Amino acid sequence: MPIQSINTTALESFRPSNDQVIKKSSPYEAQQSFAAMLNDSLQTVNDAQVQSDKATEKMIKGEKIDLHDVMITSQKASVSLALTMELRNKAVEAYQEVMRMSV
């Protein structure tokens, strides 16, 4: 698996295109959009965990799979889960901070 370097063309994918320009929406639409984005992100983390489990099972069963592929898959899943947990912790912390504010 080749490692690609970061260049300016790779960073262009993070900039919103004309179709993705943020537009005003109702609170309900914003909530639905956020929920869909959150669901997609959690599905991606889950997929990484499932791929890691499958690769580990293949190695245990003695099927043809390279050890470094298993380790890379496992680390990707581990890092994505750690990031998800940190984002959850920050969201809970922000919620608690808002709840402590006096009106």
Residue pairs with C-beta under 8 A, 6 or more apart in sequence:
1 69
1 72
4 10
16 22
25 33
41 84
42 84
44 80
45 77
45 80
45 81
45 84
48 73
48 76
48 77
48 80
48 81
49 77
49 81
51 73
51 77
52 73
52 74
52 76
52 77
52 78
55 65
55 69
55 70
55 73
55 74
56 70
56 74
58 65
58 70
59 65
59 67
59 70
